[in-house]
Amino acid sequence: MAWYDEAVFYHVYPLGLTGAPRQNDYGEPVHRLNTLLPWIGELKKAGFTALYIGPLFQSVGHGYETTDYRLLDSRLGTNEDLKNFVAACHAEGIRVIFDGVFNHTGRDFFAFKDLQAHREASAYRDWYCNVNFWGNNEYNDGFSYDNWGGYNLLVKLNQRNPAVRDYICDVIRFWVSEFDVDGIRLDAADVLDFEFMKALRRTADEVKPDFWLMGEVIHGDYSRWANENTLHSVTNYALHKALYSGHNDHNYFEIAHTVQRTNGMIPPHIKLYNFVDNHDVERIHTKLMNKAHYIPVHILLYTLPGIPSVYYGSEFGIDGRKERGSDDSLRPSIELDEHLDDYLNNPYTLLIIALGRIHREWKQDLVWGDFRQLCLTNQQYAYQRGRLIVAVNNSDGEGWINVEAQAPAYVGLLSGRRIESSGGRLSFSLAGCSGDILAPDDGQAKPVEAAPAKPVEEAPAKPVEEAPAKAEKKSVKKPAVKAEAPKAPVKAPAEKAAARPEDVEIPDIPYDLMTVEQLQTVILEKMAKNGPVTERMRQDVIENIWHNSLVNWANSFR
């Protein structure tokens, strides 16, 4: 039983959260990392037991083009700042893992600079893959090389070179001895050499008890990477996709199928890293067509098999989308002081706090308990985790659940209600866009306080603006929230919507290439084919101005 199996992670992209400039001038360190120290206490209150933070080390831009693996990025501060930050996390019982960007380096990395200077005579010519001195590139190096993702800024390391392998393993040893880090998230693990990962695993077993290696893997059979010889876990991108599209399409069969498939890939003692958004994908609040689905999505995140993780700011319900080919809006600066009241009044934040508390108090069931599906329709889904019954409803209206019961009565840990079983069955209703976690009523089970089990009415958050190009910090506007349940799904502001979408001509192009007005027209036409379109239905379409949301909505029609 390792700490990471029972962890609830908080994920931070530090260059964005601290408002660091996009480009590094390699000047004097600016101690921005210290501005994150006040977050630690709030993370503990919210039930987070582990922090994934990165990238951290010296780089020229977004952090994944490493210049020096042994030096904190000067835009964030000094090594002493990082050492103190990890120690402060440990003092609150929060484990810390770093981003390990070991597939490639930046062009300012010492080995690549030597290659530029000495070409064929460089001692590091074999540190990189397929260096061709008869080629060239956009930097006019006079040679070419393999890269990651088509970006020559990211020079691919030759991981089969023993010198490279030894160097990276020494970096891990340094991170442990210098910063006392508890694990590493391996960037681009799906393209790492398997023998290289085996060497990293041997190093992990050597440096610290329960040192965790988790890899970024997008597609494929997760057991190829997560096993006894390579990594302890990988990112569960399959579940990430299913959680938002299964709600947008009102299709719990997609989520249930994904859970069954991923459970079949790996043995129960290996737990995948579950998430609904991160620094590379759009915010969950943005991706959900009905914002009230935030509640069932996160109930699933915290209770399905795996290790739950929340990306910074999403506990407040902020928006963020990819814009003009940039990820900056996904990685914003946030001022904690502007969100302190969220820990008391924001139903999104209160839900995360409640789920964290339930995960801690019922870890024997939610971490180690067996998973068994109990009920599945397009709009209702229920399953058992140990002694607990978890049920969610994605419909806008009330949904009924009828499942096998193992106890005479149950208590809703989120709703606080008591439900008696009859004839070995448990029958109960769920409000629209909601869910509950039911525990056997043994006199010990207590509902958590201030846990919203129903949708909440809110004014949607404005889209996050691009991260600042200069050092000045730009804060994210948070949504204003009210505690009462809504009469209808949450809606976006209407100022920019087309006044009469019926007048817009529809070109024969894919939905993702259409304008907002064209998508609104498509949706209204599809609605009309299914039956009468009320004024309220029409207004819901007109008031939705978010392009990705409209694309998903248009695709949801059969």
N, C-alpha and C positions, 0 to 999 in steps of 0.2 A: 504494500500500500504506500504509494508515493504521494508527495504533496500536490503534484500537478493533477493527479486523478480527481482530486476533490476541489480543485481551484475554480474560482470565478474570476475571469480576466477582464482587465480594463486595458484598452489599446490606445496608445498615444503616439502621434507623429510629432516629435518635439519641435522640429524646425517650423512647422505650421502653427502649433499651439502657442509657441512663445513669440510669434511674429517676427521671426528672423528674416533677413533679406534673402532673396532668391539666389544671389550670387555671393560667393565667399571671396573677399579680397585678401584673405590670409593675414589680416591685421591683428591688432591686439585683441585678446579674448574679451567678449562681452558676456557677462554672467547671467544670461537669460534662463539657463536651467534652474537657477535658484528661485525663479518666479513660480516654479511648479511645486515647491515645497509645501505651500498651503493646501494644495490639492490632496495631499496624502491623507490627511485626517478625514476629508470629505469622502474619499474613496473607501476608507475603512467603514465609515458610517453607512455607506451605500451597499456594503456587503461584499466588496471586491477583496479578494485575497491574493491576487497576483497582478502584476503590471507588465505588459509587453510594450516596450518603448524603443523606438528606433525609426530610421537610422540615426546613429549618434556620432559617428567618428568623422574626422576631418575629410571634407569633400569640397568640390567646387560649386555644386549646385544643389540638387534635390536630395543628396545624401547617399545615393546608390552608385555614385562614381567615386569610390573611396580613394583618398590621397594618402591617408595614414591610419592604419588600423589601431594604433596604440595612442592616439591623441584625440581627445574630445574635440568635436568641431568647434573652432574658435568663435563661431556665431552663438554657441551655447555656453561657452565658458572654458574651464580648465579641468584637467583630470581630477583635481582635488574636489571640484564642484560635483563631479559625477560620483566620486567615492562617497562624499557626504550624502548625496541624494539617495544612493542605494542603502546606505546605513540608516537613513531616516525612514525609508520604506520598511526595512527589516525591523526597526524598532516598533512599528505598528503591526507587525505580523504579515506584511505584504512582500511576497517574493517578487523578483525582478528578472526578466529575460530581455536580452538585447537582440537587435537585428544583426544577423551575420551575413554580410554581403560577400560571399566567398566564390561566387561563380565568375566574377569579373572585377576589375579595378577601374579606376579613372585614369585618364591620360597623365595626370600629375603624380601618379604613384611612382616611387623611386625606381622600380624595375623597368617600367615603361620609359621613363626619362633616360635611363641608361641605354635602353634599346635605341632610342632616337639618336643619342649622342654617338654610340659606337657601332651601330648596325650589326653586321655579321660578326664583329669582334666582341659584342656584348656578352657578358657572362649570364645574361638573363634572356637571351634570344629564345630559349626553350621554355621560358615561363609562360609564354602565351601560345595560343593555338593557331597553327597554319600561318605563321609569319612568312610572307612572300616578298623578298627583296626585289622582285621584278615587277611588283605591283605598285599601286599608289591609292590614295583616298582623297576625300574632300579637304583634309588638313595638309595635303601635299607632304606627307611624311617621307615619300619615296619608298614606301613599302605598304603592304596591306596585311590584314589579320582578321581572325574571326571575332565576332562581337556578340552581344546579347540583343535580340529583338531588332536587328538591323541598325543599331545605333553604334557608330564607331567611337562614341564617347565612353562606351562600356566595353572594355577590352577583355576578351574571354581568357581566363586563366587556364593553363594546361594542368588540370588536376591530376593527371597521371604522372607528372614529373615529381619524383620523390622530394625534391627541394621545395616545391610549392606546397606539397602535402605537409612537410615538416614545418614550414613557415606558418601555415594557417593553424596547425595544431599548437604551435607555440603562442600564437595570438590568443587562442582559447585559454591556454594556461595563464597568460598574462592577464586576461580579463578577470579570471577567477582570483588570482593573487592580488591584483591591484584594486579591483572593484567589488569582489565578492559576489559576482553575478551568479544567478541560479539556473540559467539555461539560455538557449539561443534559438531564435526563429531563423531558419535558413532561407534566405531569399532565393527564389528561382530554383527550388530544390528539384523540380521536375526535369531540369536539364543538368543536374549535377552528376558526376561520375559515381557509380555505385561503390566502387572500391574506395574512392575518396570519402564517401559517406561512412563506410565501415571504419575507416581510420578516425573520422571524427567521433564515431560512437565509442571506439576504444579510448579515445582521449576523454570523452565525457565520463566514462566509467572510472577513469583514473583521477580526475581533478576534484570531484566532489560527490558525496552520496546524493543520489536522486537528481543529478544534473540532467536537465531536460533538453532534448533536441526535437524541435518541431519544424516541419518543412512546409514551404509554400508549394502546394501541388494543385493544379487547376483541374485536370481531367485524368481519367485512367483508374486502374485497379489500385486503390490506396495501399493494399498489402504489399505491393512492390517496394514501397518506401517505408511504411510503418510496420516494423517487425523486430525480431530479437537481435538482428545484426546491423541494422542501419539506424532509422529514426524511431523515436518513441511515439510520434504522432504527426499528422499532417492536417492542413487546412481542409475543411469539409465544404468545398465550393458547390458540390452537388446539392447539399441541404440548403446552402445560402440561396441558390436559385429557386429551389422548390418553395421555400418559405414565403417569398414575396409573390412569385407567380401563382402559387397555389391559392393565395388569397385574392389576388387580382382577377383570377379566372374562376373564383368560387369552386375550386377543385381540390379537395383534400385527398383525392386519390393520388395526385402527383406527389404530395408530401409523404403519404403513407408508403407509396411505392419506393420513393427515394430512401426512406428510413429502412425498409426491408432490404433494399439492395446494398446499402452501405453496411448494415449490420451483418449481411452475409459475406462481405469482403474481409472482415477482420474479426479476430477473436474478441470476446467480451472484455478482456483485461486491457486491450488497447483502445483508448478513447480519443476520438477525433476532436479537432479544434473547431467548434461551431461558432458561427457569427452571422449577422444579418447585414452588416456593412463594414467597410474598412477604408484605408487610405487610397485604394485603387478602384473602388466601386461607388456608385451613387448612394446617398443616405437612404436608409429605410423609410424615413418619413417622406422623402421625395418619390421613392419607387412605388409606394402604396397608393393605389387609386382612391381608396377609401381610407383616410387617415385613422379612422377608428379601429382599423385592423392592427394598428400598433399593439393593442392589448393581446389578442390571441397569438400574434407572431412571437411576442416575447415570452408568453407563457410556454409556448413550444420550445423556444430557444433554451429556456432554463430547465426544462423537464425531459426533453428527449435525450437519448443516450449521447454522451459526449461532454466536452468541456465548454461551457458557455463563455462568450466574450462580447463585450460592449465597446464600440468605438467612441472615442471621446466626443462629447457633445450630443450624441444621439440619445443619451438619457434625458436630455432636455427637449428632445423632439425637433432639433434644428434640421434644416434642409441643406442639400448640397448636390449639385449635378455637374457632370463633365460638360465644359463649355469651350467651344473653339479649340478642341483638341487638348485642353489643359485640365490637369487634376487639381489646380490651385483651390477651387471652390470646395473640394473634398477635404482640404487640409487647412482649415481656417484658424486664425488667432481667436482665442476666447478669453475674456476677462472673467475669472472666477467670481469676483465681487458682484458682477452683474447677474449671477445665477445662484447666489446663496439662498434666495427666497424660493428657488425651485425645489430645494430639498425639503421645504415645508408645504408648498402650495401647488406645485406643478404635478398634475396627475400622472404624466409620463414618468417623471422622476420618482414619484411615490410608488409607482408600480415596480420600477427597477429595485428600489429599496426593499419592497415587500418580497419580491422574488428572491433577492439575495438572502434575506432572512430565512425564507422557507428552504432554500437550498442548503443553508448552514444547519438548520435545525432538523432537517429530514435527509441529511446526506446519505445515511445508510440506505435509504430507498431510492433517492434520485441519482446517486452515484453508483451504488453497488446492487440495487434492486433489479430484478429481471424486468424486461420489457415485454408486454403482451398487448396486442391490439384487441380492443373490446367492441368498438363500434366505428363504422366508416360509411359516410355518405358524402356527396359533393360538398355539403355545407356543415356537417357535424363530424367530429373526430374525437374518439376517446380511447385511452389506453391505460394500462396499469404499470406503475413503476413501484416494485416492491409492494408495500401495503397501500400505496396511494393510487387514486383514480384521477387522471387528468382529462378534462373535457374542454373542447373549444367549439365555437360557433362562428362561421364567417358570414352568415346571412344577415341582412339588415333587420330582420324581424326575429321573434322568439323561436328558438329551436328546442326540440325535446330529445333527451338522451335516455336510453334504456339499456342497462348493462348488467352483467353478472356482478353480484355483490359477495364479498367475503366477510362482511361484518353486519350486525343488526342495524347500525346507524353510522352516518358519516357527518363530519363537520367540514364546511367549506373554508379552507385556509385563507382565501381571498374574500369570499362573500360573507363569511361568518354565519351562514345559515346551517341548520341541522336537518338532515334528510334521513328518514327511516327506510330501510329496505323491506321488501315483502316477497315472500316465496323465493328467496335467493336472488331477487332482482332489485335493482336500484333505478328508479325512474324520476327524472327531474328536468326542469327547464333551464335554459340559458338565454339571457337577453341577447339581442342582436350584437354582433361584433364583440363578443366577450368570451370568457372562459373561467374555469375554476379548478382548484386542486383540492380534492376531497380526501380527508384522512379519517380512519376509523375513529369513532367517538368512544374512546376508552377512558375518558375523564382527564386525559393529559393533553389531548390535541386542542390547541388554542389558535384562533384566527389571528393573522397579523393585523396591526393597526393601520388605518389610513391607506388601505389597499383598494384602488379602484377596480372593481370587477366589471363595470359597465363602461361603455364609451364615454368620452368627455368632450364637451363642446369647447372649441377653441377658434381663435383667429389664427390661420395658418402662418407659419414662419415665412419671412421673406427668404428668397433664395440667397445662399451665402455668396458674397461677392468674392472676387479673386483675392488670393492672399497678397499682402502688400509687397511691392517690389523693394521698398526701402525698409529701414529698421523700425519705423514707427509701427505700433500695433494697431490693428483694426479689429474691433470687436464684432461678434456675431449677434445679430438681433435675435432674441428668443421669442417664442410664441407667447402671447398673452392667453392664459387659460382660465376657465371657470370650472367649478366643481360639478355643476349639474349635468345630467345626461342629456344628449341632444335628441331632438325629434327627428332629425334627418342626418345623413352623412355629412361629415365636415366638408366645407367648401372653400375654394380659393377665392381671392378678391376678384372683382369683376371689372376693374377700371380698364384693363387693356383688352378685354374680350371683344370679339367682333359683334357689332350691333345686330346684324342680320346674317347669320351664317348660311341661311337658306339661299342667299344670292351668290354665294361663292361657287365658282366652277371647280370641279374635281378632276385633276389631271390623272392620267393612267401611269402613276408612279408608286413605288413602295411607300407605306405609311411613314417610315422614318425620314423620308425626304419631303413630306408635305409640310405646309405651314400650319400654325395653330388653327387658323380659320378654316382651312381645308379639312383638317382632322375633325373639328367640331361639326362640320357639315356631314362628313362621312358617318359619324356616330348618330346624329339625328336621323339620317336616312335609314340606318340599320335599325334604330329604335322603332321607326315608323313601320317597318316591315313586320315587327313583332307585335304590334298593337298600337292603340292610341297613345300619343305623346302628350302628357299633361304639361301645363305651363311650368309646374315645379320641376319636372324632368328636363324640359327645355332649358330652364334657368340653370340647373346643375351643370349642363353641358357648357353653356355660355360662360359660366363663372370659372370653369376649369381652364386655366391658361398655361398649364405646365405641359410642355411638348411630350416628354417621355410618358407622363401619365396618360395623355390622350392616345399615344401610340399603343400603349398596353390596353387601354379601353377599347380602341377600335379592333385590336386583335382578339379581344375576348368574345366577340360575337361569332357564333357558329353558322 
